[in-house]
Amino acid sequence: MSDPLSLDASNPRLSFSRLLGIDVPQITTSEPRILVVDDKQDLLDSLHELVSLHGYRADKALGGKAAMKALRKSAYEVVLLDLIMPDVSGHDILDFAARENLSAKIIVVSGDASFSGVKHALHCGAFDFVKKPYSAGELVATIKNALRQVELEVRKSQIEQELTHSESLHKFLVHQSPDLVFMLDKKGRFTFLNDRLESMLGYQRSELLGKHYTELVDEGHFDAARHVFQERRSAERAITSIEMKVKNRLRRKGSKFLSEPTSWMEFNTEGIYLNPDERTPENFVGTFGTGRDVSERKEHEEKINFQAYHDLLTEMPNRTLLKDRLDMAIAQAKRNRQALAVMFLDLDRFKLVNDTLGHTVGDRLLKAVSKRLKNCIRDGDTLARFGGDEFAVLLPEVKTRDDVAVVCNKVLDNLNSPFKVDSHELFVGASIGISMYPEAGDSGEALIQNADIAMYHVKARGKNGFEFFSEEMNHEFSTRLILERELRTAISEEQLVVHYQPQVSLETGAITGVEALVRWQHPIRGLVQPTEFLPVAEDTGLIIKIDEYVQHRAFADVAQWHKAGLGDIQVCVNVSPAQLEQENFASRFESILGAAGIRPELVKLEITENVLMRDLEIVIPKLNRMRSLGVRIAVDDFGTGYSSLSYLQRFPINTLKIDKSFVHDIRADQGDASIINAIVAMARGLNLDLIAEGVENRTQMRYLRSQGCKQAQGYLFSRPLPAAGITNLIRDNRFSDLVGHAGLVTVG
């Protein structure tokens, strides 16, 4: 069985029409049929023979009743009818044909040639009249005329029906079109709108018919609409295509970039002229056009454009848009002889949040920070996310540095308040570098770079502040860049070395442990001290690689000392904030321990007070895991930070290291050293070990021992030495005499 919805290849127009439910007549190609009617058999046969001899298909009907029966049964193009017949006359047949609206052409063939008879026959619908006796030529000619008339009427009917079909098809296509179809008169008033108007824009046709096109077009596009809808165009530019906004009563769901009650439409229009060959203003009568909704495409374009110039997380301008605006601001400032400022802002402590609490919390914190920053600037300023936790602010038309300082202080004050993200209370500060045009640079690139340099100076001096760029910084920054590059080379080429400073028992003089300290054996400069390169390593994140290198090397040396029969030497290794903040810190540290093959009890982690207090919820579990392995924990530089008894009780700490600044204050004429006494008392109360750093003379050593401090390190015993030098010290045990001769002397 064929598919009723499939198209007929032989006549696709008819098949398509059937799909639309439109009847279209088919052209008749069969030969015409003629009915011969007479009540006398001989006359009937004679007439039938004549018609047949001339090539026509003819049927016979003897009398009126037979004729009525034949006409009811079949359709004939021509009927040759005798008028005078018994029972049912020819007049009765004419009346029947009129009632039934038969299309057959009836030719009366009768002996009644009176005027009244002919008139009556023609009045009743007869096509023509032939008098008996008839001439064969006259009769055949009359039949031909009748058949020609039939053909003309059939063709006329077909044309009319085809026109009706064409109009129906046209209306269907116009009203079912996915596009808006419209016509305007010469004054720009709507004269036609298809059904798409309502579903596309939410208007009823009756609301706009007779109204000017400005009722529909967005105000911002009136000029464009006038050129499209009312311009008298020449043949070369008769058809115009343009995109413009129109009013839309239907809200677009889920649209972020086209949320206003408008739609973007692409219009194709053509002027209508009385004479298409003469496109003159005098001939112009209106406009025909179609409109297609291109809002979705426009939305994609706007989204792509937005993504190209904005940060998608915070929806703030990105560095590309900032540079564009900065270049324009510089040009305007140069023209008007004005100043402008660029602030480069880096969040303090953000990396800690991101690494410990995850990127989801980090992203929410960045969004919260961006909202606060927006509240600190003017409408004409530009706040951009430069990448990561870096932001930049363009302040055009500033008069003095004081104006910029006001903004910086406002930013710092706003960021000092805690941020609530999920269940976390988070604190971040900001380091802000500022460059002023024109003294800090006359290009956008120079201003951004110099503001970045100034920001690094803020980081170096303690963070959470702001500083203006100066030329002296440029030299320092160039030196820093060279140092950073060389430091990366040093790590990859293993130029770093580990030195050890012995920790000595103040009771026996024995070496109880060593502190591992990194040095840089520069191929040209020689041995570089850590104070020169560790700040750069911390700023760039290279400190993590350095920490892990020192730990690998130190654990391997401890294992070597054990194999050499020198006993179990405990090694202290420093852990930087960056290393401790790593999510996988504990597992990586365990891996380094396992690779060296030493017992965890021989390792002591040294952590500063400030590191302990960064994020208690994150730090404490990591230290507890280290403690559960057997690794000992020491607080380095104790006394320079919080020095709080309450926090010491919360951490799994074994040892306090008295900072060398307090040891340095011990003098022979000093009655006491109250800070050291307090630290010793605190350690004794918490049952913690004590190690004093920076012991340089016997006076300091005696005092510390008298107060109960049992271990010390410093230049009095030894400078940091390579592994080979420490090996000799351990074997010689040379500090027993130094400690023994010191005696228990109380200062003062």
N, C-alpha and C positions, 0 to 999 in steps of 0.2 A: 504494500500500500504506500502510495506516495505521501510525502509530508505536506499537509495543507498549508504550511507556512513557507514552503520552499518557493523560490522564484522560478517562473517559467522562462527558460532561456530563449524560447522562440518569440515571446512577447513580454519582456520584463515590465513594461508599463502597465499592462493589464494585471499581471501577477501582483505587482506592488499595490495597485489599486484595490485588488481583492484583500490584501493584508490590511488596508485602511478601511475596508468595508464600503468602497465606492463602486457602484455599478457603471461599467463603461460598455456601450454597445459595440458589437462586432460588425464589420462590413459584410453584407450578404453577397455571396458570389454564386448562388444556385440560379438556374434558368427560371425565367418568369412562368407563372401558371395562369392559364386563361380558362374561364368557365363559359361554355356556350349554353344558352337557355332558350328553348322554344317549345311550344305545345304540339307542334307538328313534326313528326318523326323525319319526314323527307327533308324539310327545311333545316332541321337540327343537324342531320347527317351532312347535308351540303355545306352548311356553315362550318362545321367541325373539320371537314375535309379541306376546306379552303385555308383555315387557320393552320392546320397541320402541314399542308403543303408549303407554307411559308416559314416552316421551321420552328413553330411555337408548340409548346406542350399544352394540350387542351383537354378538358373534361366536358362531358355532355350531361345536361340535366333536362329531362323531358317533363316540362310543366313547372309551375310555380312551386308546388310542394317539394319536388325533387331538388329544385334550386335552393330552397330554404335549408334543406337537409345538407346539401353539399357545402353551403356557406358556413353552416354551423360546424362542420367537420374540418374543413381545410381553409387555408388562407390563399386568396387569389389576388393577383395584381390587376387583372382586367376581367370584367364580366360583360359578355355580349348578351343583352337582355331584350326579349320580345315583350312588349307592353300588354298586348291583348291576349290574355290566357284565362281559361275558366278556373274556377275555385280561387286560386292565388294569382293575382295579376302582376304585371310588371311594376305597377305603382305600389303594390303591397311589398314587393321585394325592395324597392327604393326606400320605403318607410322603414323596413326592417334594417337595412344597411345603415340608415341614419341613426336608428335607436341603438344599434350595436356598435356604432362608431367604427364601421369597417373602413379600412384604408383602400379597398379595391376601387379602381376607376371603372365606373359602370357606363358602357356605351349602349345607348338604346338603339336597337335595330327593329324598326316597326313600320307598318304600313300606314299608321296614323300620322300624317305629316301636317296636321292642322296646327295653326299657331298656338292655339290654347294647349294642344297636346304636348307640343315641343316645350312650351313655356313651363307647363306643369312638371314635365319630366326633369327639365334643368333645375327648376325650383326645388324639386325633391332630392337633388344631389347628383343627377346624372352628369357625367363628364362631357358627353357629346351625343349627337343624334345622327343616325344614318337611316335614310328612308329606303324601304323596300319598294321595288327591287333595287338592290344596291350594286354599285360597281365594285368589283373585286379590288381594284386599285385604291378606290376611295376608302374602302373598309380597312384594308391593310395599313394605309397611311394613318387612318384614325387610331388603329391599334398601336402603331409606332409612337404616335403623339402621346397616347395614354401611358405607354410604358416609359417614355422619356420623362413624363411628368412624375410617374411613380419613382423613377430613379432620382429625380431632382428632390422630391420630398424626402426620400430615404436619406439622401446625402445631407439635406438640410437638417433633418432630425439628428443624424449622426454628428454633424458639426455642433449643433446646439448642445447635445449631450456631452460632447468632448469639451466644449467650453465650460459647461457646468462641472465636469470632472476636473478640468484644469483649475478652475476657480477653487473647488473644494480642496484639491491637492495643494494649491498655493496657500490657502488659508491654513491648512493643516501644517504645512512646513513652516509658515511664518509663526504661527502661535505655538508650535511645539519646538521651535528653535531654541537651542541653549543660549542664544544671544538675545539681547534686547534689540528689537526692530522698531524703528520709529520714522515718522515724517514730520517735517516742520513747514509752516508756510513762510512766505517771504519776510515776515516780521519776526520769525523765530518762535512761533507758537506751535504747540504740538497738535497735529491733525490726525495722527495715528500712532498707536502704541500696541505692541503685541502682548499676549498674556504673560510673557516672561517677566514683565515689570513687577508684578506682585510678589512672586517667589524670589526674585533677585533683590529688590530694593524695598519691598513692603508697602508700595503705593498701589491704590486702585487706579485703573485707567481713567475713570471719571474724574479723579482728583487733578489730573494733569492735562487732559484734553482741553485745548483752548488756552492753556497757560503757557507763559514764556519759559524757555529752557532754563533760565536762571532760578526757577523754582526747584530744579533738580541739581544743578551744578553747584559745587562748593565755591564759596565766595573767592577763595584764593586762586581759582582757575577761570574766572570770568573772561579775562583777556584771551586765554587760549581757546575757550569755547566760542567766543565771538568769531575768531578766525576760522574755526571749523564749521560752525553752524550757519553763519550768515555771510561769509565772504563770497563775492562773485568771482569765481575762478575761471581761468582760461583753460583751454583744452589740455595744455601741457601739464597742468596740475589740477585736473578736474577732481581727482580722488585724493582725499587726505586721511592720514592715519595719525592719531595722537592719543596719549594717555593722560587722563586727568581724574581728579577726585569728584565724586558725586555724593549727595546725601543718601544715607541709608538708614531706614528705620529698623532694620534687622541687625541686632548686635552679633558680631562674630564671636563664636564661642572658642575659647582656648587661644585666642590671638593675643600675644604679648606686645607685639610691635605696632599693630593696627587696631588699638582698642577704641579709638574715637568713632562716633556714629557716621562713618564715611566708608566708601569703597573706592578702590582704584579700578577704572574701566578703560579699556582700549577702544576708541571709536574709529570707525571707518565711515566716512561720509562722502556724498557726492551731491553737487548742486543739481536741481531740476530746472530745466529751461523749456520755454514754449517751443523753441526751435533748437534741438540738440546741436545743430551745426553752428549756431550763433550764440556762444556763451557770453552774453553781454548783460550788464545790469538791467537793461530794459526787458530782457527775456527771462530774467531770474524769477522763479515762482516759489522756490522752497528748497528744502534739503531732505534727502533720503539718507538713512544711515543705520548702522548696526553698532551695538556696544557689547563688548565681552568683559566679564568680570575677571580682572587679573590681580585681585587682591592677594591671593595665595602666592603668586609669583613675586609680587611686590614685597610681601612679608618675608619671603625667603631672601630676597635681595637686601632688605633692611636688616635682617638677622645676620647675614654674611657681613654686611657693612658694619653692624654693631660689633660683631665678634672681632673684626679687623682692628677696631679702634677702642675697644673696651675690654676690661678684665671681667670675665663671665662670673667669677665668684662674688665680687663686690659691686659689679656693674659700674665701676668707676672708669674713667679714661685710662688707657694703658700707655706705655712709653711712646708708642708711635703717635698717638693723638697729642700727648704732652709735647713732643718735639715739634709737631706742626704748630701748635698754639704758641710754643715758646718762640719759634722763628717769627711768627706774626707779631708777637709782643715785642720782640727785639726791634723789628722794623719800625713799629709804631713808636717805641721809646726813642729810637735814634732820630726819627722825624720830629718828634715833639721835645727832644732833649730831656727825657725823663729817665728815672731809674726804675729798675725792677729787681726782684729777688727770686732766687730758686732755693728752696729748702729741700735737702735730701735727708730723709728720716728712716732710721733703722730701728726696729723694735728690739728692746733688750729682753732677754729670757724667753723669747717666743720659741726658739729652737727646742728648748727644754720641754715646753708644753707639747709641741708637735711630736717629739721623739718619745715622750713618756705616756702621754694620754692619747696619742693617735692623731691622724690627719683630720678625722671628722671634727674632733674638738678644736683642733688647730684652725680649721676652716671657719668654724663658727666664731672663734675668737677674732679672726681677721675681719669678719663681717661686722662684729661689734666694734672693733677698733675703727674701722672705716666710718661708721656712723658717727662716732664721737669726733673724729677728725673733721668731718663735713661741717659740724657745728662750730668749728673754730675758724672758719675762713669766710671771706665775703662772697657775694654772688658772682662777682667777676673773676674770682680766683679759680685756679684749676688744681684739684687734688687728684693725683694719679697713683695707681699701684704700679710700681716699677718692676716688681717681681718678688716672689717669696714674701718676706716680711719687710720689704723695702717700699717706701712711699716717697713721692715727690710732690712738692707744692710750688706752683707758679704764682707769684704775687706781683701783678703788673701795677704800675703807677704808684710806687711807694716813694716817700720823700726822704726818709732817713733810716738809719739802722735801728733806731728806737722803734719805728713802726713795725719792723720785722721782729724785734725782740718781744714786743707785745704779743704777737701771734705765737711765737715759740713758747713763751711762758703759759699762754692759754692752752696750747697743745699738751705741754708737760703736766699742767694741773689736771686736765681732763683725763689723761692716761694714768695718773697716780691712783685714782679710785679703783677698787677691785672690780673685776669683770665676773659676772655670774654666768657660767656656761654649764648647762646641765646641773649636776650637783657639785660642781667645782667652783671654788673662789680663786680666781687667777689674777696675778699681778704682772703687769708689764710696764716697762718704762720706754723711753725713746732717746736715742742719740741723734742729734740734729746738726747737720752741717749746712752752712748758708753761703751762697755766693751772690754778690751784688753786681749788677750791670751798671756801668761798663768796667769798673775797676777790676773785677774778677774774671773778665772775659767778654768778648764781643760776639760770641757765637753760642748757640744752644749747647753744642757738644762741650765746649770749654766750661760753660757755667755748670752743667750737670757734673762733669768730671771734678771740678774744683769744689763743688758742694759735697761730693762724695769724699774727697780728700779731707775736708774739714770735719765731716762726720767721723772718720776714722780717728782723728785727733781727740774727739770727744770720747770715743770708745777707749782709747789708750789712757785717758786721764781718769777713768772711772765710770763712764756711761751716764745716762739720764741727765743730759744737759744739752747746750747748744753752743756753737762757736762759729764765728765768721772766718771765711777763708782769707789767708794772707800768703804772700809770695814765699815766705820762709817755709810754709807747709809744703809747697811744691817740691822744694829740694828734698825735704824729709820724705815725701811720698815717693819720689823717684828712687831714693835710697832704699825705701821699704820694698818697692817693687823688685829691685835688683836682689835684695836679701831674700824675698819670697821665692824668686826663681832659683837662686842658688840653693836655698834650703830644700826645695823639691828635688833638685839634682843630688844633694847630699843624702837624702833618704833613699833614692833609687840606686845610688852608687855606694851605699853603706859607708859614708864618711863619718857617721855618728859613732861615738864610742861611749862606753859606760865606765865611769870611775866610781870608786867606793870610798866612803868615809867611815872609819871604824867607830863603833859604839862600845864604850869601855865601862866595865864595872868599877865603881868608885870604892868598892870594898876590897877587890882582889887585883885589879888592874888587867884582868883577862878581857879579851875581845868577845863580847856577847853577841854582836851582830854588826851588820854593815848597812849603810843607806846607799842605794844605787842612784847615781846622779849622772845625767847625760851631758856629754860634751860634743863639740863639733870640731873634728880635725880637718880644718879647711885646707885645701891643697896650696893656697897662696898665703892666706892670713895666719895660718897655724891654728893653734887651739883657741876656739871661740867659746867664750863663757855663755852659759844658758840665759843670763839676763839680756843678752843681745838678740837672741833668736826665738826664745820661747814666747814672748808676746805676739810675734808675727805668727808663730805656729798656732797659738790659741785663736787668733782672729780668723785664720784661714781654714781651721779644722785639721791642719796637719798634726796637731798635738796628739790626736788619737793614734796615728801611725807611729809617732815617736814613743808614746807610752807603751804601746805593744812591743815595739822593738826593744826598749829597755827591759821590759819584763821577760821577753824571750832570752835575752843575753844574760840577765842577772840570774834567772833560774838555772840556766845552763852552767854558769860559773859555780853556783852553790853545789850543783850536782858534781862538778869536777873536784871541788874542795873535799867533798865527802869521799869520793873515790881515792883521793890522795892521802886519806887518813888524817885530815885536819879537823875532824869532828863535824858536828852539826852547827853550821853557822847560819843564824837567822838573817834574812835579807829584808830590808824595808824598801818598798817600791811606791812611788807617788802615783796617785790616780787623779787625773785631771777631771774637772767638771764635765767636759765633753765626753770623756770615756765612760764615766759613771752614768751619764744621761742616756747612753745607748740602751735600746730595749733589750738587746741580747748581750749585755755586759757580762752577766754572771756566767753564761754558757761559754762565751769566748775566753774568759779568764780561766775557767776550769780546763778548757782545751789547751791553753798555754802551759798550765801546770802539768797536765797529763803528758804533754810532749816532752817536758824536761825530766819527768820521772822523780820529782822530789816530793817529800811529805808536805801537805798544806801547813802543818804546824811551823814550818821553817819560813813562812812568808808572813810579812806584816804589811798591810795596806795603810798608807799615810794619806789622810784626807783632811783638808782645811775645815775650820768651823763654818765658813761661809758656804761650802759645798753641802755640808750636813743640813743646813737650814734652807736650802733652795726649795725642795718639795719633800716634806717629811714622808708623805704617803708613798712616794716613789723610792726614796733613798733607803728607808728602814728595811723593807723586804729584801732589797738587794744585799744589804750588809748582813742581815740575818742569815741569808743563804751562804754568804762567805764564811760567817762564823760557824754555821753548821758543818762546813767542810773541815774546819780546824784552822782556817786562816784568821790571824789576829788583826785587830783594827786599832790604829793609832790616830789621834787627832793632832795634826801638825800645826805649828805656830799658835799653840793654845794661849789664850789671853788676849789675842788681838781682835777677836770677834765677839761672839755673844757671851761666852764664858758663863753660861747659865747652868746652875745645878739641875734645874728641871729637865733641860733637854739632854744633859749627860745621862740621866737616868733612863731616858727613852731609847738610847742607842746602844747597840752591842759593842761597847768600846772596851779595850784592854789597857791602852796606854795613852798618857798625855805627854806631849812634847812641849817643854817650856820654851817659848820663843826667845831667840838670841837677843832681842832688844831688851828684855828684862834681865838677862844674864849680864849683858854689857853694862847695866847700871850698877852692878855690884862693885863697890869700891872698898879699899882697905879701911877708910875712915868712916864708912857708913855703919850706923848703928844697926840697921836691919834693912831688909828688902821686903816690904809689906806685900807686894803683889806675889812675889815668889812664895812667901810664907802662906798666903791664902791658897795658892795653887797646890802647894804641898799638902795643906790641910784637907783640901777638897779631894785630892787623889787618895789620901789615906782613908778618908771617910767612905769613899766609894770603892775602896780596895783596888785601885788602879795603879799600874806601873807608871814611873816617871822617868823621862829622859830629858836632860837639859841640852839645848843646842847652843853653839857658838861659844863654848868654853875656851878662853884664850890664855888664861893665866892660873896660877896656883891659888890665888886668893879666891877667885870665883869657884874653883873646884872645892876648896876647903869649906867654903860657906854652903855650897849646895849639899855636900856630904853631911855637914853638921845639921842641916834641916831635914835630912832623911831622904834626899834624892839619891838613888842608887846607881844611875847610869848617866853618862854624858858623852857628848861628841863635840869636837871643835879642833881648832888649830893647835891647842895645847898638846893634843895627842897626835894628830896627823891631818894633813890636807887630804882631800879626795885623791885616790891613787888608782891606777889601772889594776886589773885583776892580779897581775904578777906581783905588783908592789904589796897588795893586801896579803897575798899568799906568804910573803916573807915576814910581814908583821905578825901574822897568826903563828907562824912557826917560832919566831923569836920570843913572843910573849913579853915584849920589852916594856910594857907599861906598868908592870908590878912594882918596880922600884920607884917609879914616878908617884904612884898612888901611895905607896908605903911611906915615902919620905915626906909626904905632904903633912901628915899628922892631922889630928882632929882639933883644928884651931877655930875658935869662934871669933868672927870678925868683930872688931870694936874694942 
